[in-house]
């Protein structure tokens, strides 16, 4: 996989180099299926496990990029978004000469399913409040993140995906988590993580925030508003995107200037290099 610069207004686009450079924009209408990960499909061409990369791009302020792949699945890496963030920082992020276009939420949009809930509300900036409740040893956790505070790289990106050891065989029999290992996920036994230590005491809910940021990227533009989620998951995240986009009275397009940052300094000769040194251009 490699990440390439893209013109202003391009958005995030996946390109299957093994299929004649077929492109799949990262937008809601291309969501294919969601269970333990989020997949995109266009004209029968599939891209799987998109949420960690999309989260890193949005979290670090990148709006325009081409993601080249030579297979249908993004690498899981260490189960977090940290390797992506490190690569972006190494390459640099350049501000383009065009104002960022955002989806400004004008009124509440909600999705409910039993005791599960997710909603987005008017608010300045982009903030998320997330609460989870899982069987022991996780229990209840909650977290709040303000993406305008530019803390994504240290507070959210390092949080890893997780799963219960007791569920492993059942999920593998279903054809899921085939690449899962202690190197790319927190494995939970009856008394806690079998491959600790945790990176944060509340790493589990921070990873759910990470996933949510990635799934909401499928709105096609950065959201301006406040998101609240309780016991949600990929299916509800993407359902919120669909409901929001369908209700044109609930939002408007807004144009905001983007200030240059210290992250800008990408040498031109990095363009087209592997993921270890992508050149990204963020509006």
C-alpha positions in Angstrom: 0.0 0.0 0.0 1.1 3.5 -0.7 -0.4 7.0 -0.2 -0.1 9.7 -2.9 -0.9 13.4 -3.0 -4.3 14.4 -4.5 -5.6 17.7 -5.9 -7.8 19.9 -3.6 -11.4 18.7 -3.6 -10.5 15.1 -4.5 -11.4 13.6 -1.1 -10.0 10.2 0.0 -10.0 7.7 -2.9 -8.9 4.1 -2.8 -7.3 2.8 -6.0 -6.9 -1.0 -6.7 -3.7 -1.2 -8.7 -4.3 -4.9 -9.3 -7.5 -4.1 -11.1 -6.5 -1.5 -13.7 -6.4 1.3 -11.1 -10.1 1.0 -10.3 -11.1 3.7 -7.9 -13.5 3.6 -4.9 -14.1 7.0 -3.2 -14.4 6.8 0.6 -18.1 8.0 0.7 -21.2 6.6 2.3 -22.9 5.3 -0.8 -20.0 2.9 -1.3 -20.3 1.2 2.1 -20.6 -2.5 1.4 -20.9 -4.3 4.8 -20.1 -3.7 8.4 -19.6 -6.2 11.1 -16.2 -6.4 12.8 -14.8 -3.9 10.3 -16.0 -1.5 7.6 -15.8 -2.4 3.9 -16.4 -0.4 0.7 -17.6 -1.7 -2.7 -18.2 -0.1 -6.1 -19.2 -2.1 -9.2 -18.3 -5.4 -7.4 -14.8 -4.2 -6.4 -14.2 -4.5 -2.6 -11.9 -2.7 -0.1 -11.9 -4.2 3.4 -11.0 -2.8 6.8 -10.8 0.9 6.0 -11.6 2.4 9.3 -8.1 2.8 10.9 -6.6 4.5 7.9 -9.6 6.8 7.5 -9.5 7.6 11.1 -5.8 8.6 11.0 -6.4 10.8 7.9 -9.3 12.7 9.5 -7.6 12.8 12.9 -4.5 14.4 11.4 -6.4 16.8 9.1 -5.8 15.2 5.7 -8.7 15.7 3.3 -7.2 14.7 -0.1 -5.2 11.6 -0.8 -5.1 8.6 -3.1 -4.6 5.2 -1.4 -3.1 2.6 -3.7 -3.7 -1.1 -2.9 -2.8 -4.2 -4.7 -5.4 -6.4 -2.9 -8.7 -6.0 -1.2 -7.7 -5.5 2.4 -5.8 -2.7 4.2 -3.0 -3.9 6.5 -3.9 -4.2 10.2 -0.4 -3.2 11.3 -0.4 -3.1 15.1 -4.2 -2.8 15.4 -4.1 0.9 16.0 -3.7 4.0 13.8 -0.3 4.9 15.2 1.8 3.6 12.3 -0.2 5.7 9.9 0.2 8.8 12.0 4.0 8.2 12.3 4.2 7.9 8.5 2.3 11.1 7.9 4.5 12.9 10.4 7.6 11.6 8.6 6.4 12.8 5.2 4.7 16.0 6.2 1.2 17.4 5.5 0.8 20.3 3.1 -2.0 22.9 3.1 -3.5 23.4 -0.3 -4.8 26.7 -1.7 -8.4 26.0 -1.2 -10.7 26.4 1.8 -11.7 23.2 3.6 -15.4 22.2 3.0 -17.1 20.7 6.0 -20.5 19.2 6.8 -21.9 21.7 9.4 -24.7 20.0 11.5 -27.8 22.2 11.8 -30.0 19.9 13.9 -29.9 16.6 15.7 -29.7 13.3 13.7 -30.0 10.1 15.8 -29.9 6.3 15.4 -31.2 4.0 18.1 -31.3 0.2 18.4 -32.4 -1.1 21.8 -29.9 0.2 24.4 -27.5 1.3 21.6 -27.4 4.9 20.5 -25.5 7.3 18.3 -26.4 10.9 17.4 -24.8 14.1 15.9 -25.7 17.6 17.1 -24.9 21.2 16.2 -21.6 22.4 17.7 -18.4 24.3 16.8 -15.4 22.2 15.9 -15.6 18.4 15.9 -16.0 16.5 19.2 -17.0 13.0 20.2 -18.4 11.6 23.4 -18.4 7.7 23.5 -19.4 5.2 26.2 -19.1 1.5 26.0 -20.1 -1.5 28.2 -18.6 -4.9 27.6 -18.3 -8.1 29.7 -15.5 -8.3 32.3 -12.7 -7.4 32.3 -13.7 -4.2 30.4 -17.0 -3.2 31.9 -18.0 0.4 31.4 -15.7 3.1 30.0 -16.3 6.6 28.5 -14.2 9.1 26.7 -14.4 12.5 25.2 -12.2 13.9 22.4 -12.0 17.3 20.8 -10.4 16.9 17.4 -9.9 20.6 17.1 -7.4 20.3 20.0 -5.0 18.4 17.7 -4.5 15.6 20.3 -5.5 12.7 18.0 -1.9 11.5 17.5 -1.2 11.1 21.2 -4.7 10.4 22.7 -6.5 8.3 20.1 -4.2 6.9 17.4 -2.2 4.5 19.7 -5.4 2.7 21.0 -5.5 -0.9 19.6 -8.4 -3.1 18.6 -9.4 -5.8 21.0 -11.2 -9.1 21.3 -12.0 -11.9 23.8 -10.0 -15.1 23.7 -13.2 -17.0 24.3 -14.7 -15.7 21.0 -11.7 -16.4 18.9 -12.6 -19.8 17.4 -16.2 -18.9 16.7 -15.1 -15.8 14.8 -12.5 -17.7 12.9 -15.1 -20.3 11.9 -17.1 -17.4 10.5 -14.2 -16.4 8.3 -13.4 -13.3 10.5 -10.3 -12.1 12.3 -8.1 -14.4 10.2 -5.1 -12.2 10.7 -5.6 -11.5 14.4 -2.7 -12.1 16.7 -1.1 -10.7 19.9 0.9 -8.4 17.6 -2.1 -6.6 16.3 -4.8 -6.8 18.9 -5.4 -6.8 22.6 -6.4 -10.4 23.5 -8.7 -10.5 26.6 -8.7 -13.4 28.9 -10.9 -13.8 32.0 -8.6 -11.8 34.1 -7.5 -9.1 31.7 -5.3 -8.6 28.6 -3.1 -11.6 27.9 -0.6 -9.5 25.9 -0.4 -6.3 28.1 0.4 -3.8 29.3 -2.3 -1.5 28.0 -1.3 1.8 26.4 -4.1 3.6 28.3 -6.2 2.5 31.2 -9.2 3.2 29.0 -7.7 1.9 25.7 -10.8 0.0 24.8 -13.1 3.1 24.6 -10.4 5.1 22.9 -10.2 2.5 20.2 -14.0 2.8 19.7 -13.5 6.5 19.2 -10.8 5.8 16.7 -13.2 3.5 14.8 -16.0 6.1 14.9 -13.8 8.8 13.5 -12.9 6.5 10.6 -16.4 5.5 9.9 -17.7 9.0 10.0 -15.1 9.9 7.4 -17.5 8.2 5.0 -19.6 11.3 5.1 -17.1 12.5 2.5 -16.1 15.6 4.4 -15.1 16.5 7.9 -18.0 16.9 10.2 -18.6 20.1 12.2 -20.6 19.1 15.2 -20.8 17.1 18.4 -21.2 13.3 18.2 -22.5 11.1 21.1 -22.4 7.3 21.0 -23.3 4.7 23.5 -22.7 1.0 23.0 -22.5 1.6 19.2 -20.4 -0.1 16.6 -19.5 0.0 12.9 -23.1 -0.7 11.7 -24.5 2.1 13.8 -21.6 4.5 12.9 -22.3 4.0 9.1 -26.1 4.1 9.7 -25.6 7.6 11.2 -23.6 8.7 8.1 -26.4 7.4 5.8 -29.2 9.1 7.8 -27.3 12.4 8.1 -26.6 12.6 4.3 -30.1 11.7 3.4 -31.6 14.5 5.6 -30.4 17.5 3.6 -32.2 19.8 6.1 -30.0 18.6 8.9 -26.7 20.1 7.6 -25.1 22.5 5.3 -21.8 22.8 3.5 -19.5 25.2 5.2 -16.1 26.6 4.0 -13.4 27.2 6.6 -9.8 28.4 6.1 -7.1 26.0 7.2 -4.0 27.4 8.8 -0.5 26.1 7.8 1.1 24.0 10.5 4.5 22.9 11.6 3.7 19.5 10.1 4.3 21.0 6.6 7.6 20.1 5.2 7.2 17.3 2.8 10.1 17.1 0.3 8.8 16.6 -3.2 10.9 13.5 -3.8 8.7 11.5 -1.3 5.7 11.5 -3.7 4.8 8.0 -4.6 7.0 6.3 -2.1 5.8 3.4 0.1 3.7 4.0 3.2 6.8 4.5 5.3 7.2 7.9 3.7 4.0 9.1 2.0 3.6 12.6 0.9 0.2 13.9 1.9 -1.5 17.1 1.0 -4.3 18.3 3.4 -6.6 21.1 2.6 
